[in-house]
Amino acid sequence: MSKIRKAVIPVAGFGTGFLPATKAQPKELLPIVDKPIIQFTVEEALASGIEEIVIITGRHKRPVEDHFDSNPELEENLIAKGKLELLELVKDTTIPDLFFIRQPYPLGLADAIRYAKPFVGDEPFALLLADNIFESEVPVMKQLMDVYDQHEVSTVAALHVEDDQIDQYGIIEKAEEALNGDPSLYPVASLTEKPNKDEAHSNIAVAGRYILTPDIFDIIDTMEPTPFGKFDLTDAMNQLNQTQRVFAKEIDADRYDVGDKLGYMRMSMHYGLGHPETKDELKTYLIDLAKKL
């Protein structure tokens, strides 16, 4: 049985939902208090037992590479000033088994995955979308890896969403109610990308975490683009599901959609309320603010 050792994190998009903040910096480096979005995703992968990570970037995403590289000048400056705690924070973001591949044109999620093929080879792999940050006792990717260890199938993380959010996500149609008596795990009948509420088969959304078998690469290589010139992962997974089972795992986690302005603000407040440097004053501020609203 193949072990999940490698992860793919695509970040080549333009981040237009956060303009003008993302005009000159990648959305993935927007800070949640003092930690950039992408760092949460990388830390989740490592905490799940992933050994090697490739980040799929674009020409405007070089700062993402720099964030995870060493910065000798900064480190020397911190040593000279005796700021050893900050020095450790900086060193913690220098990650050796992290690789980068450029996607020449932002042609959709499936196209981004295509460029990971030389890195992944013939192994199953994890896929993490940085727009989703999770809080959970067991890392969400580890929850999916545990499913793969038992069933050896492609698996998507799933969460229930409100009806007015259905058109923002890929929506899952169940093939069966449950598997092996586990109501949180079931085969997928189909996936629909951002359907209207009236067209959706459920309110169960794909939550930005996947385990994929290497067969997905052959499917992507033969796909036709959508009318908008994109290559959607949803279409590729529906084709994969015709020849091998795809499961959905309803995860045990709180999700913050930081690709959305309000979700980003919620995550910032949540993280700030747990941060030792901000939690007390932020709590007092929010209580006082709530009295005025």
N, C-alpha and C positions, 0 to 999 in steps of 0.2 A: 504494500500500500504506500502511495506517495504521500509524503508529509508536506504540508503547506509551509514553505520556507520564504517565499518571495511575495512582495506586495508592490502594487502599482498605484500611484497617486497622480491623477491628471490635474494640471493647473494651468493649461495653456489659454484659457478663455480671457476675454478682455475685462470682465468685471464691470460691465456697463451699468449695472444696477446701483453701483456706488460712486458713479461720477458726481463731482469732479475729483473725489478723493483718490480714485484709481487712474487718473490721467497719467500720472508719472510714477506710480508705485503699484505693485501687484496687490490685488484684493487679498490674497492669501497672507500678506504681511500686515494687514490691518490689525492693530493690537486689541486683544481682550485684556484690558488693564495694562499689563506689561509683557504679555505673551502673544505672539502672532498666531493667527488662525491655523496656519499650516503646522505649527509646532504641536498643537493638540493632536492632530491627525497622525503625525509621525510617532508621537509618544504612545498613542493607542496601539499602533501596529507593533512597536517594540514590546509593549507590555503584554501583547497577545502571544509573543513568542516568534514573531517574524524576524528572520535573520538578515535579509537583504531587501532594500527598498529602492525602486526607481521612481523618480518624479518626472512626469512628462510635461515639459515646459514649452514656452514659445520665446520668440526673440526679445520680447519685452519683459521676460521673467527672470533675467539674470540675478536680480537682488535675492530671489529665493535661494539660488545656489550660494550666494555670498553669506546668507544668514546661517547656513549649516557648515560653512567653511571656518577655518581658524582665522583669528585676527591678531597676529603677534604684536602689532603696535598697540592695540587696545589692551591686550593682556599685560604688556610691559608697563603701560601707564597705570593700570590698576594695581600692579605689584608695587610700583614706586610710591603710590599714594596709600598703600596699606589696605586697599579695599578688597580684601580676600573673599568675602562673601559674594560680591559682584563678579570677581574673577571666576569663582566656581560656576556661577550662573552662565557666564560666557562659554566656559569650557564644556558645559553640559550640552550646548547646542552644536558642538563640533562632533559630528557623527560619521564614523569611518565607512560603514557599509551602506552608504547612500550614494545613488548614482543618478545621472540626469541625461535625458534624451529630449531633443527638440522635436515638436510637431510643427512642420513648416507652415501649415494653414489650419486654422481652427474649424475643422469640418465635422465636428460632433464627437461624442464620447467614444463610439466604436472606432472611429478613425484614430483617436488618441491611443487607444489600447493597441491598435495595429503596430505602433512603433515600439511597443514593449516586447514584441515577439522574440527578438534576439536575446533579450535579457531573461525572459521567462523560459524559453526553450519548450520542452515537452512536459513541463510540470504544471500541476494545478496551482493557482495563485490567488491572492487576495487583491481586491480592488476597493479602495477607499476614496470617497469624494470629500474634499475638505470643507464643503459647505455645511456639513453636518458635524456638530460636536455633541458628544454623548456623556452623560453622567451615569455610571453604573458600577455595581460592585465587581462584576466580571466584565472586562472590556468587551464591547460589542463584537469586534472581530474575533475574539476568542470564542464567543458564543457560536459564531458561524463555523469556526474551525473545528469545534467539538462535534457539530453536525456532520461535517465532512469526514472526520475521523471514523464516524459510525456508518455513514451511508455512501461516501465517496461520490457525491453528486454536486453539481453546481447549485448554489444556495444564495438566496437574496434575503437581506434583513427586511423585516416588515413591521409597520406600525399603523394603527388606526388613526385616521385624520378626520377632521370635521368636514361636513358636506361642502362648505364653501371653500375648502382647500383642495378638493379633488383635482381640479384642473391645473394644479401646480406640480403634480407628481406622476410618476409611473404607477399605475393601479393594477393590483393583482386580482385575477379571477382564480378562485380555488378549484382544484380538480376533485378534492375530497375534503371532508371535514377535518380529519386528523390522521396522524400516522403513529402506529404503535401506541395508541392511547394518549398521545401527547397533543393536546388541543392547540399548542403553539407551533406545531410543525406539520406541514401538509404539502402535497404536490401542487404545482402551479398548472392551471389549465391554459392561461394566457396572460400576457402583460400588455397594457395599453398605455401609451405615452400621453399624459396630460389630457384625458378625455373630459368632455362636459359632464356635469353631474348626472344628467339624464341618461348618458350613454355608458356610464361606469357600471361594472359588474359588482363593485363593492366599494367600501371606503378604506380598504387596506392598501397602504402606499409602500413603495420601495423606499427604504430609508438610507440610501447612500452607502451601503456596505454589501459586498458580494464575495462569494467564492466562485471562481470560474475554472472549468477544465480547459486544457490547451486546445480542444476542438473548436473553441470560439474563434481562433485565428483563421482557420480555413473558411469558416462561415463569413467572417468580415471581409476576407479577400475576394469573395465572390458576390458580395452585396451590391445592389444598385443604390445610389443615393436617393434621398427623399426629394420631393419637388423643390425643396429649399436648398438642395445641394449638400445635405448633411447625411452622416451615417450614424443612425441611432442604435444604441446598445439594446434597447427594447426589441427592435426588429431582429437583431442577431440572436437574442436569447429565445425569442419565439421560434426561430428556426432550429436552434439547439434543442429546444424542448420537443421537437418532432422526432428526434433520434435518441435522446437520452433524457432522463427525468431531471427536472429542475424543481427544487424545493423552495418554500418560503418558511422562514423562521421568525415568528413574532418575538421580538427581542425584549429583554427586561432592562429598560433604560429610559432615562429622560433625554429627549432630543432638543437641541437648539439649532434651528435652521439659520445659520449666520450668513447665508447667501441672501437673506431677506433683512431689510433695515430693522424692522421691529424685532426679529429673532436675534439679530446682532446686539441690539440694545438689551434684550432680556439676558443674553448670555453674559454680557459685560457686567450687568448688575448682579447676576448670580455669582459670577466669579469674584467680583469685588467684595461681595458679602462674606466670602470665605478667605479673602486675602489678608494676611496679618497686618499689612500696612494700611489697608483701607476699610476693613470690615466695620470697625466701631463707628468712625465718623460717617461712613456711608449709610449705615443703619439709622443713625440719628437724623441724618439729612432726609432719608426717605420717609421716616415717620413724620417729621415736621412738614415735609412737602405734602404728604397724604392728607394732613389736617387742613391744608389750604385748598385742596382740590374739591 
